[in-house]
Amino acid sequence: MTNVSRISIFGILGLAYAVLFAEVFLRLLAPQAIIPRYVTAAPYGIRMNIPGAEYRQVTPETRVSIRINDQGLRAEQTYPLEKASCISRVALFGDSYFMGYEADLTDSFAWQLEQALRAQRCPVEVLNFAVSGFGTAEMLKTLEEKGLAYSPDVVVFQWHHTDPADNMRANLYDLNAGRLQANSNTYVPAIRTRQILNAIPLYTMVSENSHLYAAARERASTFIKNALTGGALVRTSITSPQNHTKTLDQPDRPDASPLDVALLEYAEDVSSTNDAAFFVVDIPSFHDRTSFSSAFRLLPDDLTDSARYISPISLFREAASPDRKLYWEEGHYHLTPDGNRLLAETVAERLVAQSATQLNCTPPQ
């Protein structure tokens, strides 16, 4: 054996030892949140959930199962395009918060909202079109290209403090003389690479189980998002509540742009044109167990003062306690089952108050 061969073998063994050591170290002393995302390119040029995907999400606090139906929605059932005459439909558009990351299906916001509305004598189906990473632009495109085909009676968009950056990156719409116009480009970041990797069983096993891979992926994702937006308004992936507080409470975080407002207003126009009521739901920013701030702070007051804009911030602050978790703290800071339930109660109450007719709600006897 030549010296070069010996060096190569020792190098490979050394690398393998370093990888193994790092994996064991993270598992034992700094467990990572393993939150795989299974998305693909939709026929209309943006991302969608991979139809039929089933996977786990594991963090130091929770272990959940995600199942996507054959329409790309998080659901156990397949929905016909034509709804039953006795049923009303609520269509949800958002990112991983509405999709219900770090929550089993029955603990997710969508499921809890459906149950809360039915408890109010509203015979509804809640269809969940949310996709991890979506901003308002992708929500709007999904509404137009896919959601309207299911004849929703109520359309609900999510608003989160990351939406301005997501809309900037996507570059799906622009303003021309103050009017919203669609750009011709698509937005399917790294989808081709994901498709190739997901076809490799070994990669799938590593991505769903390796703490080292999870740590590397999140840091790479943060770097890429910073590169695409020049470092502006990027959601950082971290595991420390103390750092998270500082990140989300930056005093110089810019307000939403005219484009962000135009996207929301156009989504309302599209919904109204298709006989659907339109609402926007605030996902408050988490600082600690007793401190939250509304993401609506980025939007103009004359917009969020509308009854169509729903924030759970008052209920969250009322329910806050050092002993009560509304957000997971060792994963990616999604809502706990308790947080999802409170959000669903807030939204259900407002939907019934504003859109009981569209939802076919039966008044109490």
C-alpha positions, 0 to 999 in steps of 0.5 A: 500500500502506498503512502498516498493510499494510507493517507487517504484511508486515515483521512476517511477514517478521521472524517468518519470519526469526527462526524460520529463524534459530532452526532453523538455529542449533539444527541447527548448534550445539545439535541437538535429539532429534526423538522424535515420539510417535504415540498415539491414544485406545483404545476403553477410555479411555486412550492406545494406539499408532496402529495402522499408524504408521511414523515415525523418531526422530533424535537426535545419536547415533542414527537409528531406525525405529518401526513399529506393527502393526495391533493397536497393538503395536510389531511386524512381525507381527500376532498372532492372539488364540489362541496356537499350542499349542506357543508361550508368550507373554510380555506386556510393559507399560511406557512408552517404555523397554519400547517401545524408543524410540531403538532399532531393533526388533532392538535393543529390549528386547522383541526381545532378551528374545524372543531370550534366552528362545529361546536358553534353549530356551523357545518364546515370543512376546513381545508388546509392549503398551508405550506412551510415557508410561504409568504403572502405572495405564495398564499395568493398564488395558491388561492388563485391557482388551487384554492378557489377550485374548492369553492371556499365560503371563507378564506383565511390568510396568515400574517407573520413577521417573516412575510415581508422577507418571504414576499421579497424573496419570492418576487412573484408580484410587483407594483406598477403605478400602485397596482399589483401585477404578477411577474412571470417568474416562478419560485421553487427554491432548491426544489430540483435538489430536494427531489434528487436527494429525497429519492435516495433512501440513505439521505431520507434516513439521515434527514429524518434522524441525524442531529448533525444534519439538522443543525447543518441544514438550519444554518445553511438555510439561514445563510441562503435566506440572508443572501437572497434578501441582503440580510433583511428580515430573515427568520433565524433558526436558533435553539435558545429562547434568550437569543430568540427574544432578542431576534424577534424584538429588534426595534429597527424591524421595518414595517410592511411595504406597499407590496405586502399591503397590496397583496393582502388587499388583492387577496380580499378582492379575489375572495370577494369576487368569488363570494368568499369572506376574507380574513387575516390572522395574526401569529404573534411573535414569541419572546418568553412564556409571558411576553408576545408581540403582534405581527400586525405591528408591521401593518398600517393601523387602518388595515388591522383595525378592520374586523377582518383582521384577527389577533389572539394577542389579548387572549395569549397575554391573558393566558400567559403564565411561567408554567404554561407553554403556548409555543414550543421552546426547543424546536422551531417555536411553533404553537403548542396544542394549547396555543393552537387551541387558543388561536382557533377559539379566537378565530372561530369566534370572529368568523361566526360573528362576521360570517355566520351566513356564509358558514351556515351556522344555526343560531342557538335555540 
